[in-house]
């Protein structure tokens, strides 16, 4: 993806690690496609092209018609989420090598945004965008987008060591309760930590070459974890593009099991009242730790395989098939087939519990609302995200996603550098009076239940009011 205008200013700060991925570029699609008459478009016209069958996006005031772009590496749905909107900041956040992705975008350039002010962007937001870009350039100059090979070698080795220990304990010490539970514990740690590490490779945060990130991502997500990397990309990039945005972020689409925020409970109550179907959402905070962990072994495991089959992701299927061949070739030797299935189910439940409490503590407690395209990238991420305090255990347990705010602002930044940019992010929040939420680990987990209880109570009150109003009308 790239730019289409002639008059660009050079980047303020560019160093060796991101020479090819600076904010600006010299290739001009206007020159390449000089036989095409380019136009200027108003924002009112651009926003009319805002559905998957007719979608335009804007990047640095350049208009691109991406309706027929069927092979976008980040998926079609991400493009749909920004159709008719300014995707400039999201574009910069997601792409580390702009010189490469520009080659794809050039063909879709159709013109520029006319020189009228976007009424939805205030002067304060424009200043915030400028300050945030200065912060991004500062992070580049400090080499915060450059990963530590030593860190990732240790991280990957400790995952492989825990997986090996899970098999070793079972085969060396037998299947009595103590070695059995130790094996489950080691395998759970390996799977959970693999989840955080594949996340880094999926964001292209480790290697400069995307292809190397993809290879290692396939290995850890497929062979170690038994899931489809493409499925993860499809779901996770939507989440980053529009965090906590209703009907955009897949992490908010937890119905019919859970209702998040304030708007979803009201919408669901209206549907339930219409069809007189009462579901105990008011108890969702009580059954959360029973139902949520079961999503991994019962739902996600099925969905990831279905995704790979449906989209013909044969490489994904090959990698995850090797996981199942490995697991069900070894574990049944000690536990038998039925015992291996029980072991696998328990492993996924424990892993799912770990994943759910970490992932939800950063988002479910924050604002969940409908899309507001006037929000800048900085405000959008801060509105939907909170942090957990730094400590050696918290860093390890969450895979550095206790710095969720910084990760959402800079998704391609290696996780071991996120804490280094935190002071500047907090300072920017203070300057623009934007809440920066950070809490202890225990409090973050407890707030999940508090938030679910509130949403469930809101659903019940709305449902009962609507049923009462309908009964009164009938009488």
Residue pairs with C-beta under 8 A, 6 or more apart in sequence:
1 59
1 64
1 91
1 95
1 98
1 101
1 102
1 104
1 105
2 25
2 27
2 29
2 59
2 98
2 99
2 101
2 102
2 103
2 105
2 106
3 24
3 25
3 27
3 28
3 29
3 59
3 60
3 62
3 102
4 28
4 29
4 30
4 38
4 62
4 63
4 64
4 106
4 109
4 111
4 112
5 28
5 30
5 60
5 61
5 62
5 112
6 28
6 30
8 24
8 25
8 60
9 24
10 24
11 22
11 23
11 24
11 137
12 134
12 137
13 137
13 138
13 140
13 141
14 22
14 140
15 140
15 141
15 143
17 140
17 143
17 145
17 146
17 208
18 96
18 140
18 145
20 97
20 98
20 99
20 100
21 95
21 96
21 97
21 98
21 99
22 98
22 140
23 92
23 98
23 133
23 136
23 137
25 98
25 99
25 102
27 99
27 102
27 103
27 106
29 105
29 106
29 107
29 109
30 38
30 109
32 106
33 106
33 107
33 109
38 109
38 110
38 111
38 112
39 110
39 111
39 112
40 111
40 112
40 113
40 114
40 115
41 56
41 63
41 111
41 112
41 113
41 114
42 113
42 114
42 116
43 113
43 116
43 118
43 119
46 56
46 58
46 63
46 84
46 113
47 84
47 85
48 84
49 55
49 56
49 65
49 67
49 83
49 84
50 56
50 83
50 84
50 85
51 80
51 83
52 76
52 80
52 83
53 67
54 67
54 83
55 65
55 66
55 67
55 79
55 80
55 83
55 84
56 63
56 64
56 65
56 66
56 67
56 83
56 84
56 110
57 63
57 64
57 66
57 79
57 82
57 83
57 84
57 85
57 86
57 87
58 64
58 85
58 86
58 87
58 88
58 113
59 86
59 87
59 88
59 91
59 105
60 88
61 112
61 113
62 109
62 111
62 112
62 113
63 109
63 110
63 111
63 112
63 113
64 105
64 108
64 109
64 110
65 108
65 110
66 72
66 79
66 108
69 79
69 104
69 108
70 76
72 78
72 79
72 104
74 94
74 233
74 237
75 233
75 234
75 237
75 238
77 234
77 238
78 237
78 238
78 241
81 238
81 241
81 242
81 245
81 248
81 371
82 90
82 241
84 373
85 373
86 118
86 373
89 129
89 132
89 376
89 377
89 378
90 241
90 377
92 98
92 133
92 136
93 240
93 377
93 409
93 410
93 411
93 412
94 237
94 240
94 241
94 411
94 412
95 101
95 412
96 145
96 204
96 412
97 208
97 210
100 210
120 373
120 374
121 374
121 376
124 432
125 374
125 376
125 379
128 376
128 378
128 379
128 428
128 432
129 376
129 377
129 378
131 428
131 431
132 376
132 377
132 378
132 409
132 428
135 421
135 424
135 425
135 428
136 410
138 424
139 145
139 410
139 413
139 421
142 420
144 410
144 413
144 414
144 417
144 420
144 421
145 410
145 412
145 413
145 414
145 417
146 414
147 205
147 206
147 207
147 414
147 416
147 417
148 414
148 416
151 414
151 416
152 197
152 200
152 206
152 414
155 193
155 197
156 197
156 216
156 220
158 193
159 190
159 193
159 194
159 197
159 220
159 224
160 190
160 224
162 186
162 187
162 189
162 190
162 193
163 186
163 187
163 190
163 224
165 183
165 186
166 183
166 184
166 186
166 187
166 190
167 183
167 330
167 331
169 179
169 182
169 183
169 186
170 179
170 180
170 183
170 331
170 334
170 335
171 333
171 334
172 179
173 179
173 182
174 334
175 334
175 335
175 339
184 343
184 346
184 347
184 350
187 347
188 347
188 350
188 351
188 354
190 224
191 224
191 225
191 347
191 351
192 351
192 354
192 355
193 396
193 399
194 220
194 221
194 224
194 225
195 225
195 351
195 355
195 399
196 398
196 399
196 400
196 401
196 415
197 220
197 399
198 217
198 220
198 221
198 224
198 225
198 229
198 232
199 236
199 399
199 401
200 206
200 414
200 415
201 213
201 214
201 216
201 217
201 220
201 221
202 213
202 217
202 221
202 229
202 232
202 233
202 236
203 411
203 412
204 210
204 213
204 412
205 213
205 411
205 412
205 413
205 414
205 415
206 212
206 213
206 216
206 414
207 213
207 216
214 229
217 229
218 229
218 315
218 316
218 319
219 319
221 227
221 228
221 229
221 232
221 319
222 228
222 229
222 316
222 318
222 319
222 320
222 322
222 323
223 319
223 320
223 322
223 323
223 326
224 323
225 323
226 301
226 320
226 323
226 324
226 327
227 300
227 301
227 304
227 320
228 304
228 305
228 307
228 308
228 313
228 316
228 317
228 320
229 316
229 319
230 307
230 308
230 311
230 313
230 316
231 303
231 304
231 307
231 308
231 316
232 304
234 307
235 250
238 248
238 249
238 250
239 249
239 250
239 251
240 408
240 411
241 248
242 248
242 249
242 371
242 380
243 249
243 251
243 363
243 380
243 381
243 384
243 385
243 408
244 251
244 252
244 260
244 261
244 363
244 366
244 367
244 368
244 369
244 383
244 384
244 385
245 252
245 369
245 370
245 371
245 384
246 252
246 261
246 263
246 264
246 368
246 369
246 370
246 371
247 253
247 370
247 371
248 371
251 359
251 363
252 260
252 261
252 264
252 368
254 260
255 264
255 268
256 279
257 284
257 291
257 292
257 295
258 281
258 284
258 288
258 291
258 292
258 452
259 265
259 268
259 281
259 284
259 455
259 456
259 459
260 364
260 368
260 451
260 452
260 455
261 367
261 368
261 369
261 455
262 368
262 369
262 455
262 458
263 368
263 369
263 370
264 368
264 455
265 281
265 455
265 456
265 458
265 459
265 462
266 458
266 459
266 462
268 281
268 459
269 459
269 460
269 462
269 463
269 466
270 462
270 466
272 278
272 279
272 459
272 463
273 462
273 463
273 466
273 467
273 470
276 467
278 463
281 455
281 456
281 459
281 460
282 456
282 457
282 459
282 460
283 456
284 452
284 453
284 455
284 456
285 449
285 450
285 452
285 453
285 456
288 448
288 449
288 452
289 353
292 352
292 353
292 356
292 360
293 349
293 350
293 352
293 353
293 356
294 349
294 352
295 352
295 356
296 348
296 349
296 351
296 352
296 355
297 344
297 345
297 348
297 349
297 352
300 352
301 348
304 320
305 317
305 320
307 313
308 316
308 317
308 320
309 317
327 340
327 344
328 337
328 340
331 339
331 340
331 343
331 344
332 339
332 340
335 342
335 343
357 445
357 448
358 397
358 398
358 399
358 401
359 401
360 448
361 386
361 388
361 444
361 445
361 447
361 448
362 385
362 386
362 387
362 388
362 401
362 404
362 444
363 384
363 385
363 386
363 404
364 448
364 451
364 452
365 386
365 444
365 447
365 448
365 450
365 451
366 383
366 384
366 385
366 386
366 437
367 383
367 384
368 384
372 380
375 383
377 409
378 409
378 428
378 434
379 434
381 405
381 408
381 409
382 405
382 429
382 434
382 435
382 436
384 408
385 404
385 405
385 408
386 404
386 405
386 437
386 438
386 439
386 444
387 402
387 403
387 404
387 405
387 406
387 436
387 437
387 438
387 439
388 394
388 398
388 402
388 404
388 438
388 439
388 440
388 441
388 444
389 402
389 438
389 439
389 440
389 441
390 402
390 403
390 419
391 441
394 402
394 441
395 402
397 441
399 415
400 407
400 415
400 416
400 418
400 419
401 407
401 415
402 441
403 415
403 418
403 419
403 422
405 422
405 425
405 436
406 413
406 418
406 419
406 421
406 422
406 425
407 413
407 415
407 418
409 425
410 418
410 421
413 421
425 436
426 436
428 434
429 435
429 436
430 436
439 447
